[in-house]
């Protein structure tokens, strides 16, 4: 316990001796961890949105007006037997028109149609949204569906949302790559700042270190204050990052949820706790690695 108190006292003195580089080190760690936290939080939000979109992925197979009931039933039976299909239902022309009427903001448009131009459809819900492309291709190539398809080309009679999910994944991947590159750069800068701060601390205490060597102090006892200093930089930087993200969680996120109520951008409290734990551990690793690199280079004990 006395050694820990000594390490803490010496590390705090190092803060005072090299205040400008210490602040630079802490701010760099803070910015690095803050950006890491933002990307982790953004990743959780994006994952919720993607899962929501995937859950809404379904296939609508439009049916020709002249299709017979027996052919429609045969196509439905075929589709039910496909792997990845959860349920199959049929929407008549009248039901399709009624749905359009309910969804339309202008009822007069429906009245002016002069008939019912909407086709009947087979609606397919999926047990695995990732199989939507595979299921759609099987339906498109089946003889049962070709007989009842609303268009000459069966693929034109199928509607599904996989392309939306693919575009969403493509955008999020680009964002993820840019974020990773930025994080790596900031972590490298943080290590450089910590390295310089510890180097200055070692130079300021070189006479004291020489005396400690002469009286037989262990290498661990000599290195302890510098490791403690690096760890304190990391803890302070991580604490600032956690406080900043908590402010965003309580002030900005509710406003974002209110303005984008149609998107599931809520993040579970447990997810934030996990993010904060990651930031704290990552900060300590950055602080200790920066200190050890400096001691390996400048402290020959």
Order of alpha helices (4+ residues) and beta strands (2+ residues): alpha-alpha-beta-alpha-beta-alpha-alpha-beta-alpha-alpha-beta-alpha-alpha-alpha-alpha-alpha
